[in-house]
Amino acid sequence: MSKIMIGKGRMKEFFTQRIKRGLVRRLNNLKIASLARQVARKEPQPSGAPVVFFKASTGIDDLSWNSGFHLLTSWAFRLQGIPVVYFSCDSGMSHCILGTNRDNPQKEPPCKSCVYQSKTLYKNVQTFKRSDVQTSALWFNYQRNSQLAIAISNLSIPDLMTFEWQTIPLGALCLPGLRWVLRIHHLNDDENTRYLLREYILSAWNVAQKFDVLLEQTQPRAVLVFNGQFFPEATARYMALKRGIRVTTHEVGFQPATAFFTEGEATASPIPVPDTFEMNDEQNAKLDAYLAKRFQGDFTMAGIKFWADMKGLDESFLQKASGFKQIVPIFTNVIFDTSQPHANTVFEDMFDWLDLVLEEIKLHPETLFVIRAHPDEGRVRKSSRETVEGWVSSRSVDKEPNVIFISPKETLSSYELILKSKFVMVYNSTIGLEAAIMGAAVLCAGKARFTQYPTVFFPQTIEDIRSKLKEFLAADAIDIPLEFKRNARRFLYYQLFRTSLPFGEFLEPSVRTTQTRLKSFALEQLIRSESVKVIKDGVLDGGDFLLRE
């Protein structure tokens, strides 16, 4: 009886939350529509070449954080007389990233609700007709290319991955999004996977053709897209760069309610830290205050709080560790994450690296290796299908007497673990940067946002990584260059307080914290926003997208 009551309670809570989300979404859309009408009434006569805005891979029937950044930026541009052209999807792909059902790939995407949401965002914007400077929207639909469909109909996954059509690398453009949707890196060569990749390629070609026509007609001064990794935006970015047009990409920032904009690839986080920059006392105190909270688990990632109940190393762990000469933690990543295409410069992928590490684990019984799975592997609605836990099981790693595996759900403090370790191993996880700040030796195996500066040990070949690992395991002490900690602090400061552009005065978390809703604000407040000024300077004049101090 108690189980039935619990089940009914959970069901009631589910429907209550669903109704609440629906109501909040409806009210938010009404506010968006109202402000959109105000923008249309107040925008001055635009002049000059337009800026093209495109996002088709962030949000379907609600306002995602990136949709919020995108929309507010376009409004601010229009209110300052900068013509904007929205390139917007009106059932323009046979299958899209967010509309894919990975359990039923043939299921049609939810175009009706998605288009309705887009129509709300672009309220009172005229449909694009001419190559003039008026604010407008081009609503592109889907036209299947039968010749292309025949050309790819019998190709295998390896052939589809590298497929090019009229010099456009459609397979490569579609690959990151497919891996993200399927939550895996190593693709199965089965019909469901082939079907999805074929449909993505066909859809990417449609985007390429429609977007290229728009570029020809409007001759924009710049293009702004979400992320740049998923195939709709990646294809648009490719077509724009091919014409020599500046492209800005954006992602969620590294602080709550902030955005990251860059002329590079947002998921690679190219952050320019001048060689002359040295932190003063105030800046050091600001960073230390952030780190103090971080080390207690008080932080969020893209609206998700993973470590609400972070706990220290328990007695059983300490007792087992006491039987070993040294401790080496191994921090992993989510294999399908959009950072991984940038990370895989030495190894084919993270599991290739882990296989090398396992060889050394077996050769060093005196060392306790603690393998920590990334908490995002188990995130609700985004759980990985190719996991470190699966790798541990398939290789019988958990049977090795000198290994402890920490699952994504365990809230053991990584920071306490670092303090007790001889050195730290990471692929491209941010904790490698934090460990360097803590004074730890960090052996990195994948290109990370922080490896663009000397912050960690990052050998550039597989054999050099193996050699450095052996050296560290055998050494009595590891000599860490002083510049590592200095550069790590400087980089993190820039990442948090210079590149993270705050939008908190306009946006707040919605019922589901991965989504957002508009606050009440005057349009003049948006124009005066320091973040908007930085973005405008970056998009129009090649600025550095950094907040001033």
C-alpha positions in Angstrom: 0.0 0.0 0.0 2.8 2.4 0.9 4.5 1.9 -2.5 1.2 2.6 -4.3 0.8 5.8 -2.2 4.4 6.9 -3.0 3.7 6.2 -6.7 0.6 8.3 -6.7 2.4 11.1 -4.8 5.2 11.2 -7.4 2.6 11.1 -10.2 0.7 14.0 -8.7 4.0 16.0 -8.2 4.9 15.3 -11.9 1.7 16.6 -13.2 1.7 19.6 -10.8 5.2 20.5 -12.0 4.1 20.0 -15.6 1.1 22.3 -15.2 3.2 24.9 -13.4 5.8 24.8 -16.2 3.1 25.2 -18.8 1.6 28.2 -17.0 5.0 29.9 -16.5 5.9 29.3 -20.1 2.6 30.8 -21.2 3.1 33.9 -19.1 6.7 34.2 -20.2 5.6 34.1 -23.9 3.1 36.8 -23.3 5.8 39.0 -21.8 8.1 38.2 -24.7 5.4 39.1 -27.2 4.6 42.3 -25.4 8.3 43.4 -25.3 8.8 42.3 -28.9 5.9 44.7 -29.9 7.6 47.5 -28.0 10.9 46.8 -29.8 9.2 46.9 -33.1 7.5 50.3 -32.3 10.6 51.9 -30.8 13.4 50.7 -33.2 14.6 53.6 -35.3 15.0 53.4 -39.1 17.9 51.0 -39.5 20.9 51.7 -41.6 23.9 49.8 -42.8 24.4 46.1 -43.6 22.4 43.7 -41.3 23.5 41.2 -38.7 22.1 37.7 -39.3 20.9 35.9 -36.2 20.4 32.1 -36.3 19.7 29.5 -33.6 17.8 26.3 -34.3 19.4 24.0 -31.6 18.6 25.6 -28.3 15.0 25.2 -27.1 11.9 23.9 -28.7 8.9 25.0 -26.7 10.4 27.1 -23.9 13.0 29.9 -23.5 16.5 28.3 -23.0 19.2 30.5 -21.6 20.9 30.7 -25.0 17.6 31.6 -26.6 17.4 34.4 -24.1 20.9 35.7 -24.8 20.2 35.5 -28.5 16.9 37.3 -28.4 18.0 40.1 -26.0 21.1 40.8 -28.1 19.0 41.1 -31.3 16.5 43.4 -29.6 19.4 45.6 -28.3 20.8 45.8 -31.8 17.5 46.8 -33.4 16.8 49.5 -30.8 20.1 51.1 -31.8 19.3 51.1 -35.5 21.3 48.0 -36.5 19.3 46.0 -39.0 18.7 42.4 -38.0 17.7 39.5 -40.1 16.5 36.3 -38.3 17.2 33.1 -40.2 14.4 31.0 -38.6 13.3 27.4 -39.1 9.8 26.7 -40.3 9.9 22.9 -40.4 13.2 23.5 -42.3 14.8 20.1 -41.5 13.6 16.6 -41.8 15.2 15.9 -38.4 16.9 18.4 -36.1 19.1 18.0 -33.0 16.6 18.8 -30.2 13.6 17.3 -32.1 15.3 13.8 -32.4 13.8 10.9 -30.5 16.9 8.6 -30.1 14.6 5.7 -29.0 12.5 6.2 -32.2 14.7 8.0 -34.8 12.0 7.9 -37.5 9.6 9.9 -35.3 8.9 13.3 -36.8 10.2 16.3 -34.8 7.8 18.5 -32.9 7.8 21.3 -35.5 4.4 22.7 -34.6 5.3 23.7 -31.0 8.9 24.8 -32.0 7.6 27.1 -34.8 5.0 28.5 -32.5 7.7 29.4 -30.0 9.9 31.0 -32.7 6.9 33.0 -34.0 6.5 34.3 -30.4 10.1 35.4 -30.2 10.0 37.2 -33.5 6.7 38.9 -33.0 5.9 41.8 -35.3 9.0 41.1 -37.5 8.1 41.2 -41.2 8.9 38.2 -43.5 12.1 38.8 -45.5 11.4 39.7 -49.1 14.1 42.0 -50.4 17.8 42.6 -49.8 17.2 45.9 -48.0 18.2 46.9 -44.5 14.9 46.4 -42.8 14.6 44.1 -39.8 13.0 40.9 -41.0 12.9 37.1 -40.8 13.5 34.5 -43.4 11.4 31.4 -42.5 13.1 28.5 -44.3 11.3 25.2 -45.0 12.7 21.8 -46.0 13.3 20.7 -49.6 14.8 17.3 -50.0 17.5 16.9 -52.5 16.8 13.6 -54.3 20.2 13.4 -55.9 22.0 13.8 -52.6 19.6 11.3 -51.0 20.5 8.7 -53.6 24.3 9.4 -53.2 24.2 8.6 -49.5 21.5 5.9 -49.4 23.8 2.9 -49.2 26.8 4.5 -47.3 28.2 3.0 -44.1 28.6 5.1 -40.9 32.4 5.6 -41.6 31.6 6.8 -45.1 28.8 9.1 -43.9 31.1 10.6 -41.2 33.5 11.8 -43.9 31.0 12.5 -46.6 31.4 15.7 -48.7 28.9 17.2 -51.2 30.0 20.0 -53.5 33.1 20.6 -51.3 30.9 21.0 -48.2 32.0 18.5 -45.4 28.4 17.6 -44.5 29.4 14.5 -42.6 31.9 16.3 -40.3 29.4 19.1 -39.7 26.8 16.7 -38.6 28.9 14.4 -36.4 29.1 16.4 -33.1 25.3 16.8 -33.0 24.7 13.1 -33.8 27.0 12.1 -31.0 25.4 14.5 -28.6 21.9 13.3 -29.5 22.8 9.6 -29.1 24.9 10.4 -26.0 27.8 8.3 -27.3 31.1 8.8 -29.2 31.5 5.5 -30.9 28.7 5.2 -33.4 27.1 1.8 -34.2 26.9 1.1 -37.9 23.2 0.1 -37.7 20.2 1.3 -39.7 18.9 3.7 -37.0 22.2 5.5 -36.7 22.7 5.5 -40.5 19.1 6.9 -40.9 19.7 9.7 -38.5 23.1 10.7 -40.0 21.6 10.6 -43.6 18.7 12.8 -42.5 21.0 15.2 -40.7 23.2 15.4 -43.9 20.1 16.1 -46.1 18.9 18.7 -43.6 22.3 20.3 -43.4 22.5 20.6 -47.1 19.1 22.3 -47.1 20.3 24.8 -44.4 23.5 25.4 -46.5 21.5 26.2 -49.6 18.9 28.4 -47.9 21.5 30.2 -45.8 23.8 30.9 -48.7 20.9 32.5 -50.6 20.2 34.7 -47.6 23.9 35.7 -47.4 23.9 36.6 -51.1 20.8 38.7 -50.8 21.6 40.6 -47.6 25.4 40.9 -47.7 25.5 41.0 -43.9 28.3 42.6 -41.9 28.3 39.7 -39.4 26.5 36.5 -38.5 25.7 35.4 -34.9 24.8 31.8 -34.2 24.4 29.6 -31.1 27.2 27.2 -30.2 28.5 26.5 -33.7 28.8 22.7 -33.0 25.3 21.4 -33.9 24.8 20.9 -37.6 22.3 23.7 -38.4 24.5 26.4 -36.9 27.8 24.7 -37.8 26.6 24.7 -41.5 25.6 28.3 -41.3 28.9 29.2 -39.8 30.8 27.3 -42.5 28.9 29.0 -45.3 29.5 32.5 -43.8 33.2 31.9 -43.2 33.5 30.6 -46.7 32.3 34.1 -47.9 34.7 35.8 -45.5 31.9 37.1 -43.2 32.7 37.4 -39.4 30.9 34.9 -37.3 30.2 35.1 -33.6 29.1 32.1 -31.6 27.8 32.0 -28.1 27.2 29.6 -25.2 26.2 29.8 -21.5 28.9 31.5 -19.5 30.9 30.3 -16.5 28.8 32.1 -13.9 25.0 31.9 -13.3 22.9 33.9 -15.8 25.9 34.8 -17.9 26.7 34.3 -21.6 30.0 33.6 -23.4 30.4 35.2 -26.9 33.5 34.7 -29.1 34.5 35.1 -32.7 36.1 31.6 -32.3 34.3 28.4 -31.4 32.3 28.9 -28.2 32.7 25.3 -27.0 36.5 25.6 -27.3 36.4 28.8 -25.1 39.3 30.8 -26.7 40.0 33.3 -23.9 42.6 36.0 -24.5 44.6 36.7 -21.4 47.3 39.3 -22.0 50.9 38.4 -21.0 51.0 41.7 -19.1 48.0 40.9 -16.9 48.9 40.5 -13.2 46.2 40.1 -10.6 46.0 42.7 -7.8 44.8 42.2 -4.2 41.2 42.9 -5.0 41.1 40.5 -8.0 42.8 37.8 -5.9 40.3 38.2 -3.1 37.4 38.1 -5.7 38.7 34.8 -7.1 39.4 33.3 -3.7 35.9 34.0 -2.6 34.6 32.2 -5.7 36.9 29.2 -5.1 35.9 29.0 -1.4 32.3 28.4 -2.5 33.3 26.1 -5.3 35.3 23.9 -3.0 32.2 23.5 -0.8 30.2 22.4 -3.8 28.2 25.7 -4.0 28.1 26.2 -7.8 25.9 25.5 -10.9 26.7 24.3 -14.4 24.3 25.5 -17.1 21.6 25.8 -14.4 22.3 22.4 -12.8 23.6 22.1 -9.2 25.4 18.8 -8.9 27.0 19.0 -5.5 24.2 20.1 -3.2 25.4 17.5 -0.6 29.1 17.3 -1.2 30.8 15.0 1.4 34.3 14.5 2.5 36.4 11.3 2.3 34.9 8.7 4.6 36.6 6.4 7.0 36.4 3.3 4.6 38.1 5.3 1.9 40.9 6.6 4.2 41.4 3.1 5.6 41.8 1.6 2.1 44.1 4.4 1.0 46.4 3.9 4.0 47.5 0.6 2.5 49.0 2.3 -0.6 52.1 4.4 -1.2 50.3 7.1 -3.0 46.9 8.3 -4.4 46.3 9.4 -8.0 42.8 10.5 -9.0 41.6 10.3 -12.6 38.9 12.8 -13.6 36.9 12.0 -16.7 34.6 13.8 -19.0 31.2 13.2 -20.7 32.2 11.5 -24.0 29.5 13.1 -26.2 30.0 16.7 -24.8 30.6 19.4 -27.4 34.0 20.1 -25.9 35.3 16.7 -26.9 35.9 17.4 -30.7 38.4 20.1 -29.5 39.9 17.8 -26.8 40.8 14.9 -29.0 44.1 16.1 -30.3 46.5 13.5 -28.8 44.1 10.5 -28.4 41.3 9.4 -30.6 39.0 9.9 -27.6 38.8 9.8 -23.9 38.4 6.0 -23.7 41.5 5.5 -25.8 43.3 7.5 -23.0 41.7 5.4 -20.3 42.9 2.2 -21.9 46.5 3.5 -21.7 46.0 4.5 -18.1 44.6 1.0 -17.3 47.9 -0.5 -18.6 49.8 1.6 -16.1 47.3 0.8 -13.3 48.2 -2.8 -13.6 51.9 -2.1 -13.5 51.7 0.0 -10.3 50.1 -2.0 -7.5 51.6 0.4 -4.9 49.4 3.3 -6.2 45.7 3.7 -5.4 44.0 5.1 -8.5 40.6 6.8 -8.0 38.6 7.0 -11.2 35.9 9.6 -10.9 33.1 9.7 -13.5 31.8 13.2 -14.4 28.5 14.0 -12.6 27.0 15.1 -15.9 27.0 11.5 -17.1 23.9 10.8 -15.1 22.0 14.1 -15.6 18.3 13.7 -16.0 17.2 13.8 -19.7 20.9 14.0 -20.7 22.4 10.8 -19.3 25.2 9.3 -21.3 24.8 6.0 -23.1 28.6 5.4 -23.3 29.8 5.8 -19.8 33.0 5.5 -17.7 31.1 3.1 -15.6 30.5 0.9 -18.7 34.2 1.1 -19.5 35.1 0.1 -16.0 32.7 -2.9 -16.2 33.8 -4.0 -19.7 37.5 -3.9 -18.8 36.9 -5.4 -15.3 38.7 -2.3 -13.9 36.7 -2.5 -10.6 38.4 -5.9 -10.0 41.8 -4.3 -9.8 42.8 -4.2 -6.1 44.3 -0.7 -6.5 41.3 1.0 -8.0 38.3 2.8 -6.5 35.6 3.9 -8.9 33.4 6.9 -8.0 30.1 6.9 -9.9 28.4 10.1 -11.2 25.9 10.0 -8.4 28.4 10.0 -5.6 29.1 13.4 -4.0 32.5 12.7 -2.6 34.6 15.9 -2.5 37.1 15.9 -5.4 38.9 18.8 -3.7 39.7 16.7 -0.6 40.8 14.0 -2.9 43.2 16.3 -4.7 44.8 17.4 -1.4 45.7 13.8 -0.6 47.0 13.0 -4.0 50.5 12.8 -5.4 49.3 14.2 -8.7 46.1 14.5 -10.7 45.1 13.1 -14.1 42.5 14.7 -16.3 41.4 14.5 -19.9 40.0 18.0 -20.3 38.0 18.6 -17.2 37.8 22.0 -15.5 38.9 20.4 -12.3 42.4 20.2 -13.8 42.5 24.0 -13.8 41.3 24.1 -10.2 43.8 21.5 -9.1 46.6 23.6 -10.7 45.4 26.5 -8.6 45.5 24.3 -5.5 49.2 23.7 -6.3 48.8 20.1 -7.5 50.7 18.6 -10.4 48.2 17.9 -13.2 48.8 15.6 -16.1 46.4 16.5 -18.9 45.7 14.2 -21.9 43.1 16.2 -23.9 43.2 19.8 -25.1 41.3 21.9 -22.7 40.2 25.5 -22.6 43.1 26.2 -20.1 45.8 24.4 -22.0 46.1 27.3 -24.3 48.4 28.7 -21.5 51.0 26.9 -19.4 48.8 25.7 -16.6 49.3 21.9 -16.5 51.6 19.2 -17.9 50.2 18.5 -21.4 52.5 16.2 -23.5 51.7 16.3 -27.2 52.1 12.6 -28.1 50.7 9.3 -26.7 54.2 8.0 -25.9 55.1 11.3 -24.2 52.0 11.1 -22.0 52.9 7.5 -21.1 56.4 8.5 -20.3 55.4 11.4 -18.2 52.9 9.2 -16.3 55.6 6.7 -15.5 58.0 9.5 -14.4 55.4 10.9 -12.0 54.5 7.6 -10.5 58.2 6.8 -9.8 59.3 10.2 -8.7 59.8 11.0 -5.0 58.6 14.6 -5.7 57.2 16.4 -8.8 58.7 19.7 -9.7 55.8 22.0 -10.8 56.7 25.2 -12.7 55.7 28.3 -10.7 54.0 29.7 -13.8 51.4 26.9 -13.8 49.6 28.2 -10.7 49.9 31.8 -11.7 48.6 31.2 -15.2 45.8 29.0 -13.9 44.6 31.8 -11.6 44.9 34.4 -14.3 42.9 32.3 -16.8 40.2 31.4 -14.3 39.8 35.0 -13.4 39.3 36.0 -17.0 36.9 33.1 -17.6 34.7 34.0 -14.6 34.9 37.8 -14.5 35.9 39.1 -17.9 34.3 36.7 -20.5 31.1 35.8 -18.5 28.7 38.5 -19.6 25.9 39.0 -17.1 22.3 39.0 -18.1 20.9 38.6 -14.6 19.1 41.9 -14.7 16.9 40.6 -17.7 16.7 36.9 -17.1 16.1 34.6 -14.2 15.7 30.8 -13.8 12.4 29.3 -14.7 10.6 26.4 -13.0 13.2 24.1 -14.6 16.5 25.9 -13.9 17.9 24.9 -17.3 15.3 27.2 -18.8 14.9 30.9 -18.2 12.2 33.6 -18.2 12.2 37.3 -18.7 12.3 39.7 -15.8 10.4 43.0 -16.0 12.7 45.8 -17.4 12.6 48.9 -19.5 14.1 48.7 -23.0 16.4 51.6 -22.2 18.0 49.4 -19.5 18.8 46.8 -22.2 20.5 49.3 -24.4 22.6 50.6 -21.5 23.7 47.1 -20.4 27.5 46.7 -20.3 27.1 43.2 -21.6 25.2 44.4 -24.7 27.9 47.1 -25.3 30.6 44.4 -25.2 28.7 42.2 -27.6 28.0 45.0 -30.0 31.6 46.0 -30.0 32.7 42.4 -30.6 30.2 41.6 -33.3 30.4 44.9 -35.3 34.0 46.0 -34.7 36.0 42.9 -33.9 36.2 43.6 -30.1 37.4 41.0 -27.6 34.0 40.3 -25.9 35.6 41.1 -22.5 33.9 43.1 -19.7 35.9 46.2 -18.7 37.2 46.6 -15.1 
